[in-house]
Amino acid sequence: MFQPSASLANLQKRAQLLQQLRAFFYARDVMEVDVPAIGAATVTDIHLEPLVVPGTGYLQTSPEYFMKRLLAAGSPSIFYLGKAYRSDESGRRHRPEFTMLEWYRLGFDDHALMQEMAELFRELAPHVAIRFSSYTDAFQAVLGLCPHRASLADLQACIASKIELNSPLTDKSSCLDLLFSHCVEPELGNGITFVYDFPREQCALARMALNDAGQQVARRFEVYWDGMELANGYWELCGAEEQRKRFESDRRTRTALGLTVPEVDERFLAALETGLPECAGVALGVDRLLMCLLKVKDIREVMPFADL
């Protein structure tokens, strides 16, 4: 069949949303950038699988590395609104090709960026409730465990009591991921929820700091709307040496899990060595955002041609 997967009415809403998103950033003097869809390198994140372009490189899972190279070269605050690609992602909320809004704000930390995101949501959906919660508070409220103090054995026992697995998970980060996605996310409630200050095991590309309780946390956040993850943001790590260590740790983990092991992006690291300015950044799934605005349950209903 040749028809689009979304209705023409929903496609009109999609066009309106794209216009609103651009207008939000133009009004704040944030420069739009257009970066390559194909790169010679890709991410080492164990949760992401890139699509390979034989003989060329990888379709990018995010514009992040190119955007940070622009920031290191002296660009002002920037945003990208375009396609991103991930392998083996298909379902009611996933497609291998999707639309991403990603932006970086110079001089912001994660909390300043959360406030700017809240301003965006208030423009798009002024009647939707917005709340903020630390990862610790959300995790403890549902599972009765402190994610910072809980041992691997504690988390494994919690999983065994709540989730059926074929084999036990053997690292704390994977246990936290599983418990949060299966047990905590469904309990976040209606409306928009910002979850911040993640456990140190889930630092990804965020810098580390101490919270009010003296616990080491990753200065990153995730955003959920009616329990569906929409965005992932960071107070960005600027140090090349620490970033290389995290890349190499990812590569060791990918080797142990039998996953493909991409080479480290040396151009990205060279940009960090030159000097990435203090900034915070976030990536937001535009298709999912439109799903929430239109209150639909399948991503096919908001994409022009979801079926390849």
Number of C-alpha atoms within 10 A of each C-alpha: 4 5 8 16 17 18 15 12 9 17 17 12 16 22 10 11 17 15 11 15 16 17 13 14 17 13 8 9 12 19 16 15 16 12 17 10 16 19 19 15 20 23 23 24 19 17 9 15 20 24 19 17 12 7 7 11 15 20 24 26 24 23 27 20 20 20 23 24 20 18 23 20 14 12 15 16 23 21 24 21 22 18 19 20 23 21 15 13 14 14 11 12 15 18 21 17 18 19 18 22 22 23 25 28 23 17 13 18 18 24 17 14 23 25 12 14 17 17 14 16 17 14 13 15 12 11 10 14 13 16 13 14 15 14 24 18 15 21 21 13 13 16 16 11 17 17 24 16 10 13 13 18 13 15 24 19 12 16 20 12 9 12 11 9 9 5 6 12 15 11 13 20 16 16 19 22 13 16 20 19 13 14 17 20 20 14 15 21 14 15 15 23 24 23 22 26 25 22 23 19 16 18 19 18 20 24 20 19 14 12 13 7 6 8 14 17 23 24 29 30 25 21 22 21 24 17 18 20 20 20 22 19 25 28 27 25 21 22 15 18 12 12 19 15 11 17 21 14 15 21 22 16 16 18 13 9 10 9 13 13 16 17 14 17 17 11 14 20 21 14 20 21 14 14 17 23 20 16 21 26 26 25 22 21 20 24 24 27 23 20 21 18 15 14 10 13 13 15 22 22 21 28 23 16 13 18 10 6
